[in-house]
């Protein structure tokens, strides 16, 4: 019989034909009594072997089919052959843990026994053996999704095998749902659904298991590891009535760990568009409400800034709209300074939803818009388009008391001045603090903090700023430099509190202006490249004689590296020189916990062994050879920009991740300039420290001048802002899009310690004791452009402004367009 079945399995017949033949053949053999007991037992052994000794689907499916048929047709033989002693012996004979195929076979064998003799003591013993196996191994195979799938199917098919420790089981199952999707796993979606169903069945056994589930979900969502969005199905199944346990849960979390919920909330918001994300919005809102009751509310500010725009994007998706609206409304009405982030897209969202005739959502969005325009009345012209859209849609106006009531119930910071935000009293005249700054911010055009943060750092690099302002340019031939010149001029002389860089953005690649968050370092490179291209074109069109690179505005950031590779076989040396405008430093450095910028730069300049797969192709030897590579700075820039490689593509997770390595802020940096690289590399091989001797180096002292910070724990989203030191007044300022507040280096260092997800990304250092490129008279054309932006005829007419950007003493205090800027002290929260 086995030979007949084996021939059938190896044939080209379809799988369903093979299965039908097996059923008919076995039923016929049983009815005719052609087979003896020994034949059936041998067939049992053969079927068991098909499952345990083969990996192909056709073999193990056929093995399971044969066993199920024998259990039904020859029950007594089946029960006796696969008795409980045999099951126990098979499990005990396995080394450490039974093989995957063995356990799969045993689960099916016991399942079929249960179907034909569920009340027998033998079956009860079998279930106890499987339960013991699960108790012992469920934690061991925690990270093996295929094994977890097998255990889940076992628990569903044989509920008696479920471990007694339900809490431990829930922990493992939630962990399994959080593991990134595995394309190699058969029926992954079915596994997710079965796992969620199993967890739901455990809730029915004890309501305490619901609390355990919520705890484990938060742990997984707050983890630094990538989390699969499949976990959203489980969240959608948790009864909404259980949200009441969130507050006491959060209150038990130590203050130092509260920031972990930032990652959790960001991930939950990213899951809103998921097809299974029913009611996830109420969980997000309840968690934010719980955090609102904590003493340190700065986490709420970061969450709102990083996620409000995304919620508005999700409003365009019908299946995500309810949850996106719930979360977006809570963040907008609660936070003090995120309305600016979505003003430019508010009208587009309203128009799109109006086309779908979703009147309920339109009314809710209208309510939000009216409340926020009332709360922040200084928006002026920025609200014009939104007001027109609301009017065109015939949406009703809210009464004054309705607006006040909504704001009173939803605003997080009643009567508190928040981080450069506006005064929370809506109708009173702004009272200006002694910490008001005349610095001008940049309007966020919708996820353009990547651009604003870089521009604000460059603006405070005085030599670069002055070169831009004095550049001889053309609106048509050098559009980027032209718009950057206007931007810098308005940041110096505008009568408004902020400037919109929209025209500058239009001169850059279109994909930078698609409404999505971009990488600020990549933006810096694109901007520098465009400035360099336009400068070269401009010089050629003016005079072929002007060709020195020092005339290019970006020259203060220009330096030169020398790379020397020495073949360790023949001693041949190859030298190349490389110009740079910034240095990208790896965070994967073998060092102590006290990592510094100096350590990262030393690693960049340290020797590199070229061997193995990275051997050097030596021209003299005519082949691949082991070699030593050294990189040295031979021309140091006047302004040194360091970029920390915070983001990388993770092959395992299939996405970019953020490297959270903490590097404390330092106010100065010592850079070694090498003069004679030959001596350096020879010294390196002879064992001298860093290959450098005092005779062939010069030490350059740099002072920190600006820092671009990335706020957030994910590479997929977050927020950029800048700290910069004014070279005129020697004070530090915090530039956060349109908001500018005073700061200090000690505060910056302190915040770097307290807020681990706010990490330095770009560092600007200025050479100590260098003379700045002086700014002479501003061109009449540029004056005229600033006058247009100001809409104020006398802005320059009576020498109200000096060329250093400071107002003359005789000028009266200029109002800040209704904005109230304050020195942000996080202790007030």
Long-range contacts (C-beta under 8 A, 24 or more apart in sequence): 1-29, 1-35, 1-39, 1-43, 2-42, 2-43, 2-46, 5-46, 5-62, 5-66, 9-58, 9-59, 9-62, 15-58, 15-61, 18-58, 18-62, 19-61, 19-62, 19-65, 22-62, 22-65, 22-66, 22-69, 23-65, 23-69, 26-66, 26-69, 26-70, 26-73, 27-69, 27-73, 30-73, 30-74, 37-77, 40-70, 40-74, 40-77, 40-78, 40-81, 41-77, 41-81, 43-70, 44-70, 44-77, 44-78, 44-81, 44-82, 48-105, 48-109, 51-101, 51-104, 51-105, 51-108, 52-99, 52-101, 52-102, 52-104, 52-105, 53-101, 55-101, 60-101, 60-104, 63-105, 64-108, 67-108, 67-109, 67-112, 68-108, 68-112, 68-115, 71-112, 71-113, 71-115, 71-116, 72-115, 72-116, 75-116, 75-117, 78-112, 78-113, 78-116, 79-113, 79-116, 79-117, 79-120, 79-122, 82-109, 82-110, 82-113, 83-122, 84-122, 84-125, 84-126, 84-129, 87-125, 87-126, 87-129, 88-125, 88-129, 91-129, 91-133, 97-137, 97-140, 97-141, 98-133, 100-146, 100-147, 100-150, 103-133, 103-150, 103-154, 104-150, 106-130, 107-150, 107-153, 107-154, 107-157, 107-158, 110-158, 111-157, 111-158, 114-158, 124-160, 127-158, 127-160, 127-161, 128-160, 130-154, 130-158, 130-160, 130-161, 131-160, 131-161, 131-162, 131-163, 131-164, 133-161, 134-161, 134-162, 134-163, 135-163, 135-164, 135-165, 138-163, 138-168, 138-169, 138-172, 139-168, 139-172, 142-172, 142-175, 142-176, 143-175, 143-179, 145-176, 145-179, 145-182, 145-185, 145-191, 146-182, 146-185, 148-172, 148-173, 148-176, 148-195, 149-185, 149-191, 152-176, 152-191, 152-194, 152-195, 152-198, 153-194, 155-198, 156-194, 156-197, 156-198, 159-201, 162-202, 166-202, 166-205, 166-206, 166-209, 166-212, 167-209, 167-212, 169-202, 170-199, 170-202, 170-209, 170-212, 170-213, 170-216, 171-212, 171-216, 173-198, 173-199, 174-199, 174-213, 174-216, 174-217, 174-219, 174-220, 174-231, 174-234, 175-216, 175-220, 177-220, 177-228, 177-230, 177-231, 177-233, 177-234, 178-220, 178-221, 178-223, 178-225, 178-227, 178-228, 178-230, 178-231, 179-228, 180-226, 180-227, 180-228, 180-652, 180-653, 180-654, 181-228, 181-230, 192-230, 192-233, 193-233, 195-234, 196-233, 196-234, 196-237, 199-234, 199-237, 200-237, 210-238, 210-239, 210-242, 211-242, 211-245, 211-249, 213-238, 214-238, 214-242, 214-245, 214-246, 214-249, 215-249, 218-249, 218-261, 218-264, 221-263, 221-264, 221-267, 221-268, 222-260, 222-261, 222-263, 222-264, 223-263, 224-263, 224-660, 224-713, 226-650, 226-653, 226-655, 226-657, 227-267, 229-270, 229-271, 229-274, 231-271, 232-268, 232-271, 232-274, 232-276, 232-277, 232-280, 233-276, 235-268, 235-271, 235-277, 235-279, 235-280, 235-283, 236-276, 236-277, 236-278, 236-279, 236-280, 238-283, 240-279, 240-282, 243-282, 243-283, 243-286, 246-283, 246-286, 246-287, 246-289, 246-290, 247-286, 247-289, 247-290, 247-293, 249-290, 250-287, 250-290, 250-291, 250-293, 250-294, 251-290, 251-293, 255-294, 255-295, 255-296, 258-291, 258-294, 258-296, 258-299, 259-299, 259-755, 259-756, 259-757, 261-287, 261-291, 261-299, 262-299, 262-302, 262-303, 262-712, 262-713, 262-757, 263-713, 263-714, 263-757, 265-303, 265-307, 266-303, 266-306, 266-307, 266-712, 266-713, 266-714, 266-717, 267-714, 269-307, 269-310, 269-311, 269-327, 270-310, 270-716, 270-717, 272-311, 272-314, 272-320, 272-323, 272-324, 272-327, 273-314, 273-317, 273-319, 273-320, 275-319, 277-320, 277-323, 279-323, 280-323, 281-322, 281-323, 281-324, 281-325, 281-326, 281-327, 282-323, 282-326, 284-323, 284-326, 284-327, 285-326, 285-327, 285-330, 288-330, 288-331, 288-334, 289-330, 292-334, 292-412, 295-829, 296-826, 296-829, 297-412, 297-413, 297-829, 298-419, 298-755, 298-826, 298-829, 300-334, 300-335, 300-412, 301-335, 301-336, 301-337, 301-418, 301-419, 302-711, 302-712, 302-719, 302-755, 302-757, 302-758, 303-331, 304-331, 304-332, 304-334, 304-335, 304-338, 305-335, 305-337, 305-338, 305-341, 305-711, 305-719, 306-711, 306-712, 306-717, 306-718, 306-719, 307-331, 307-717, 308-332, 308-335, 308-338, 308-341, 308-342, 309-341, 309-342, 309-345, 309-446, 309-447, 310-717, 312-342, 312-345, 312-346, 312-349, 313-345, 313-515, 315-349, 315-353, 315-361, 315-365, 316-349, 316-352, 316-353, 318-356, 321-353, 321-358, 321-361, 325-361, 325-364, 325-365, 328-368, 329-364, 329-368, 330-410, 332-368, 332-372, 333-368, 333-371, 333-372, 333-406, 333-407, 333-410, 333-411, 334-410, 334-411, 334-412, 335-412, 336-412, 336-413, 336-418, 336-419, 336-421, 336-422, 336-424, 337-418, 337-419, 337-420, 337-421, 337-422, 337-739, 339-372, 339-375, 339-376, 339-379, 340-382, 340-443, 340-444, 340-737, 340-738, 341-444, 341-446, 341-447, 342-446, 343-379, 343-382, 343-383, 343-386, 344-445, 344-446, 345-446, 345-515, 346-386, 346-389, 347-385, 347-386, 347-388, 347-389, 350-389, 350-390, 350-393, 351-389, 354-393, 362-393, 362-395, 363-395, 363-396, 366-390, 366-393, 366-395, 366-396, 367-398, 367-406, 370-397, 370-398, 370-403, 371-398, 371-403, 371-406, 371-407, 374-403, 374-407, 374-426, 375-407, 375-411, 375-422, 375-424, 375-426, 376-422, 377-426, 377-818, 378-422, 378-817, 378-818, 378-819, 380-817, 380-818, 382-443, 416-828, 417-820, 417-822, 417-828, 418-824, 419-736, 419-739, 419-741, 419-822, 419-824, 420-734, 420-736, 420-739, 420-740, 420-741, 420-821, 420-822, 420-824, 421-739, 421-820, 422-818, 422-819, 422-820, 423-820, 430-816, 430-818, 430-819, 430-820, 431-820, 432-816, 432-820, 433-820, 433-821, 433-822, 433-823, 435-741, 435-742, 435-821, 435-822, 435-823, 436-816, 436-820, 436-821, 436-822, 437-733, 437-740, 437-741, 437-742, 437-821, 438-807, 438-814, 439-491, 439-726, 439-733, 439-735, 439-740, 440-490, 440-491, 440-492, 440-494, 440-496, 440-497, 440-498, 440-499, 440-740, 441-497, 441-498, 441-499, 441-735, 441-736, 441-737, 441-738, 441-739, 441-740, 442-487, 442-491, 442-498, 442-499, 442-500, 442-501, 442-735, 442-737, 442-738, 443-498, 443-499, 443-500, 443-501, 443-502, 443-737, 443-738, 444-737, 444-738, 445-500, 445-501, 445-502, 445-505, 445-513, 446-515, 447-515, 447-516, 447-517, 447-518, 448-501, 448-505, 449-517, 449-719, 449-720, 449-721, 449-737, 450-517, 450-518, 450-519, 450-520, 450-523, 450-720, 451-501, 451-504, 451-505, 451-512, 451-518, 451-520, 451-523, 452-501, 452-720, 452-722, 452-735, 452-737, 453-520, 453-708, 453-709, 453-720, 453-721, 453-722, 453-735, 454-520, 454-523, 454-524, 454-527, 454-708, 454-720, 454-722, 454-762, 455-484, 455-487, 455-501, 455-504, 456-706, 456-722, 456-724, 456-735, 457-706, 457-707, 457-708, 457-722, 457-724, 457-762, 457-764, 459-488, 459-491, 459-724, 460-705, 460-706, 460-724, 460-725, 460-726, 460-727, 460-733, 460-764, 461-556, 461-557, 461-639, 461-705, 461-706, 461-764, 461-766, 462-727, 462-728, 462-772, 462-773, 463-556, 463-638, 463-639, 463-772, 463-773, 464-553, 464-554, 464-556, 464-557, 464-639, 465-775, 466-772, 466-773, 466-774, 466-775, 467-553, 467-555, 467-556, 467-773, 468-553, 469-775, 469-778, 469-782, 470-775, 470-776, 470-779, 471-535, 471-553, 472-538, 472-542, 473-534, 473-538, 474-538, 477-534, 477-537, 477-538, 477-541, 478-534, 478-535, 478-537, 478-538, 479-507, 479-534, 480-504, 480-507, 480-508, 480-527, 480-530, 480-531, 480-534, 481-531, 481-534, 481-535, 481-538, 481-553, 482-507, 483-507, 484-527, 484-531, 485-782, 486-782, 486-785, 486-786, 486-789, 489-778, 489-782, 489-785, 489-786, 490-786, 490-789, 490-790, 492-801, 492-805, 493-786, 493-790, 493-795, 493-796, 493-801, 493-805, 494-786, 494-789, 494-790, 495-790, 495-792, 495-795, 495-814, 496-789, 496-790, 496-817, 497-738, 497-816, 497-817, 497-819, 497-821, 498-737, 498-738, 498-819, 499-789, 517-717, 517-718, 519-647, 520-708, 520-710, 520-720, 520-761, 520-762, 521-582, 521-584, 521-643, 521-761, 521-762, 524-582, 524-641, 524-643, 524-762, 525-581, 525-582, 528-554, 528-557, 528-581, 554-581, 556-637, 556-638, 556-639, 556-773, 557-581, 557-582, 557-637, 557-638, 557-639, 557-640, 557-641, 558-635, 558-637, 559-633, 559-635, 559-636, 559-637, 559-640, 560-633, 560-634, 560-635, 561-631, 561-632, 561-633, 561-634, 562-631, 562-632, 562-634, 562-674, 562-677, 563-629, 563-630, 563-631, 564-629, 564-630, 564-632, 564-677, 564-680, 564-681, 565-610, 565-616, 565-627, 565-628, 565-629, 566-627, 566-628, 566-629, 566-630, 566-681, 566-685, 567-616, 567-618, 567-620, 567-621, 567-625, 567-626, 567-627, 568-625, 568-626, 568-627, 568-628, 569-618, 569-621, 569-625, 569-626, 570-618, 570-620, 570-621, 570-625, 572-618, 572-619, 572-620, 572-621, 573-678, 573-681, 574-619, 575-677, 577-634, 580-637, 581-637, 581-641, 582-641, 582-642, 582-643, 582-762, 583-640, 583-641, 583-642, 583-643, 584-643, 584-645, 585-642, 585-643, 585-644, 585-645, 586-645, 587-644, 587-645, 587-646, 587-659, 587-661, 587-663, 588-659, 594-664, 595-661, 595-662, 595-663, 595-664, 596-663, 596-664, 596-666, 597-642, 597-663, 597-666, 597-669, 597-763, 598-666, 598-669, 598-670, 600-642, 600-644, 600-663, 601-642, 601-669, 601-671, 602-690, 604-631, 605-630, 605-631, 605-632, 605-633, 605-672, 605-690, 606-690, 607-684, 607-691, 628-681, 628-684, 628-685, 630-677, 630-680, 630-681, 630-684, 630-691, 632-672, 632-674, 632-677, 632-680, 633-671, 633-672, 633-673, 633-674, 634-673, 634-674, 634-675, 634-677, 635-673, 636-671, 636-673, 636-700, 636-767, 637-767, 638-766, 638-767, 638-770, 639-705, 639-764, 639-765, 639-766, 639-767, 640-669, 640-671, 640-702, 640-764, 640-765, 640-766, 640-767, 641-762, 641-763, 641-764, 641-765, 642-762, 642-763, 642-765, 643-761, 643-762, 643-763, 644-759, 644-760, 644-761, 644-762, 644-763, 646-710, 646-715, 646-759, 646-761, 647-715, 655-715, 655-716, 656-715, 656-716, 657-714, 657-715, 658-710, 658-712, 658-713, 658-714, 658-715, 658-718, 658-759, 660-713, 660-756, 660-757, 660-759, 662-752, 662-756, 662-759, 663-759, 663-760, 664-749, 664-752, 664-753, 665-704, 665-707, 665-745, 665-748, 665-749, 665-752, 665-760, 666-704, 667-703, 667-704, 667-745, 668-701, 668-702, 668-703, 668-704, 668-765, 668-768, 669-701, 669-702, 669-704, 669-765, 670-699, 670-700, 670-701, 670-702, 671-699, 671-700, 671-702, 672-697, 672-698, 672-699, 672-700, 673-697, 673-698, 673-699, 673-700, 700-767, 701-767, 701-768, 701-769, 702-765, 702-766, 702-767, 702-768, 703-765, 703-766, 703-768, 704-745, 704-763, 704-764, 704-765, 705-764, 705-765, 705-766, 706-762, 706-763, 706-764, 707-748, 707-760, 707-762, 707-763, 707-764, 708-760, 708-761, 708-762, 708-763, 709-758, 709-759, 709-760, 709-761, 710-758, 710-759, 710-761, 711-755, 711-757, 711-758, 712-757, 713-757, 720-761, 723-748, 724-764, 727-766, 727-772, 728-804, 728-805, 728-806, 734-824, 738-819, 739-819, 739-821, 740-821, 741-821, 741-822, 741-823, 741-824, 742-823, 743-823, 743-824, 751-826, 754-826, 775-803, 775-804, 776-803, 777-803, 778-803
